[in-house]
Amino acid sequence: LISVLQVYINNVILCTFIPTTSLYLEIFFEDMVNPVGGHGPTLLIVTWVEFSIALSLLLARVYTTLRITRRTRIDLYLTLFTFAVGTESLIALTLSILHGLGQDATILTQDQAAMAIKWSWVNQLSALFAIAMGKLAIVAFLQHLHGPEDRWKVAILWIVAFSNLVINVIIILIVLTQCQPLSKLWDDRHPGTCDYLRTQNCAFFQGSWSALCDLILALYPVSFFWNVQLRLPVKTGLCILMGLGVIACICSIVKTTYLRVLSKTENVTYYLSQLITWNE
């Protein structure tokens, strides 16, 4: 049960290097917003609570693996890697909020807005990769529950998960190459060009495909566990738990609709936080 919980929570959770010298910290944080306002505090609380729950379950799972089952499998390694990337994404989100993400752009300086958008991009790109890796962890977990006669079912699940990974990586590369120079991606004051239309169209496709993958990886385990010989309360609990992936599907759909809003507003720091809420 702990394994199931951890794999699914890691799919919605999201460590960059943190400078340790006081001089660097003073320079790095000098443009931060104080106090944090707007949608930022809500986003901070929700994401760090999710992180705490996920960390507790991860530690419980590692303890169970090392002390009880004494059998380490690939799904645990994928889960640990997903958690590490998710932690990086969360720290980047925190830095973005501290610089003004979630607040109205009109009350921020241009430097604050640029830093907020910069760290939000780090957050979103890391989250895209973490979400894709989380799906691989789910399939790796489900594979151990199937016998040799179900190899074709497992193969389909791997195709679904890997297709999501490939598409997400392509989107990451498209985002990183849409602006010349790269710094114009988060600071429009820099001279250069950006192909926002291409990126937006690709993002619509990515969001739609991700929602479909979430739906498949939610409904299939429900049908699988329902046909397994278990006590009814256990079977029902597992079906409900695995079916929570439908929520991730809904979040992907809502997140995709926010892409259109972002393309039509200049208040990027505020509406970007709305999109990230559904992404987290």
Helices and strands as residue ranges (DSSP letters): H 2-9, H 22-28, H 40-63, I 64-69, H 74-98, G 105-107, H 110-143, G 148-150, H 151-177, E 179-180, G 182-185, E 193-194, H 196-226, H 232-242, H 245-262, H 268-279
